[in-house]
Amino acid sequence: MQSTNAKPQFGPWLIEQVESGQYEGLSMIGHDIFRIPWKHNARRDLGDADVKIFKEWAIVSGKINEYPNDKAKWKTNFRCALHSLKNFEMLEDHSKDPDDQHKIYRIIRPQNHQEIQSAIQSAEAVQRQLPFIAEVYNASNHMSQDMELELLNLVETMDLNLHAVDQWNLCDLEISINYRRTEVLKTRLCSSLIHFFYQCDPSELRGEQIRFPTTECLIDVKQIQYTKRILDSIQRGLQLEVNQYGIYGFRQDKCKVFVSTSDPCEIQKPEPRKLQQNYKEQLLSFDKYIRDLLDFKENRGGSPDYTIYLCFGEKLHDGKPLEKKLITVKVVPLICRELHERAQMEGASSLRNDNVSLQISHNSLYDLINSLGLPSVE
């Protein structure tokens, strides 16, 4: 018999909430089609009813204890759980509608016994394929309790129901696109499959779609000319896939793409490599990141890299700084950033005594105080 305190599976739980009629704006509007209120957190007219479903999932999933008053975190937690399931498909996005912000989803139900069994086997396979988590358990004597609990939460956030074979908060990414020094797009999304493209039929693409912006925001004529030349060579572009082992890239065009997990201008860093066409390549290993993070935490190694830099149509390693490249994409896995910040808060540092030589004159602090007009302390 299931404990009343056990965390429910997200899929069945959400369907039950939709059918309950207890939430304003959350309701069935057709056969297996329902709507969810999706008002932006920055709106002044945001009320308790607008975030009720997000708060309820934070309560039943246990996240409310971590974020008792953070509406944005409730929504992110809900969105990640929703996007991790294959049996919910978004049909329409009206989240920017000025009068009624909402999204419309369809429930995809298993058709027969064979599909059900296949989904169950897939979910069981996911449970077996967590080597990097298992190794963290074995190395837990090197970790603080907070870091260990954070990594254990990766498992707890999984919803292993019939179709939950995708990912959890591992898929929470911050993505930005720059045309030289101009940031033309920045977004945060939670998806195990992302497709960067420019000119192709979006219906041919899978996963979350990100289209490269046009050059309308640029001023420099030469920059516009060269950037357009690269964009015109990008059709199906590049796929990013996130799974329990890491983040992978799949280049689908002749447009060359170079990748690095460190700023290419930094010395003593691995040289950026070119992604092969029509070949799936690992861009970031979660297993290696966890190992490097443990070494960093115990002052046995430097700060681990986790930001992915992608450069389209130009080499990264040619002496030019990243901000001078025509088209670059930066991908930050937010779980890696969170764990890195926790390690730093607990004392980890990339600074070493042998490479820091402070040059401060005896009276420099007083000089600074006087130059700022601050009151002196006797």
Stockholm file with secondary structure:
# STOCKHOLM 1.0

chainA/1-378         MQSTNAKPQFGPWLIEQVESGQYEGLSMIGHDIFRIPWKHNARRDLGDADVKIFKEWAIVSGKINEYPNDKAKWKTNFRCALHSLKNFEMLEDHSKDPDDQHKIYRIIRPQNHQEIQSAIQSAEAVQRQLPFIAEVYNASNHMSQDMELELLNLVETMDLNLHAVDQWNLCDLEISINYRRTEVLKTRLCSSLIHFFYQCDPSELRGEQIRFPTTECLIDVKQIQYTKRILDSIQRGLQLEVNQYGIYGFRQDKCKVFVSTSDPCEIQKPEPRKLQQNYKEQLLSFDKYIRDLLDFKENRGGSPDYTIYLCFGEKLHDGKPLEKKLITVKVVPLICRELHERAQMEGASSLRNDNVSLQISHNSLYDLINSLGLPSVE
#=GR chainA/1-378 SS CCCTTSCCCHHHHHHHHHHHTCSTTCEEEETTEEEEECCCTTCTTCCGGGGHHHHHHHHHHTGGGTCSSCHHHHHHHHHHHHHTCTTEEEEEEETTCSSCCEEEEEECCCCSHHHHHHHHHHHHHHHHCCHHHHHHHHTGGGSCHHHHHHHHHHHHTCCCSTTCCSCSGGGEEEEEEEETTEEEEEEEEECSEEEEESSSCGGGCCSEEEECCCSTTCCCHHHHHHHHHHHTTCSSCEEEEEETTEEEEEECSSSCEEEESSCTTSTTSCCCEECCBTCEEEEEEHHHHHHHHHHHHTTSSCCCCCCEEEEESSCSCSSCCGGGSSSEEEEEEHHHHHHHHHHHHTTCCSCCGGGCCCCCCTTHHHHHHHHTTCCCCC
#=GC SS_cons         CCCTTSCCCHHHHHHHHHHHTCSTTCEEEETTEEEEECCCTTCTTCCGGGGHHHHHHHHHHTGGGTCSSCHHHHHHHHHHHHHTCTTEEEEEEETTCSSCCEEEEEECCCCSHHHHHHHHHHHHHHHHCCHHHHHHHHTGGGSCHHHHHHHHHHHHTCCCSTTCCSCSGGGEEEEEEEETTEEEEEEEEECSEEEEESSSCGGGCCSEEEECCCSTTCCCHHHHHHHHHHHTTCSSCEEEEEETTEEEEEECSSSCEEEESSCTTSTTSCCCEECCBTCEEEEEEHHHHHHHHHHHHTTSSCCCCCCEEEEESSCSCSSCCGGGSSSEEEEEEHHHHHHHHHHHHTTCCSCCGGGCCCCCCTTHHHHHHHHTTCCCCC
//
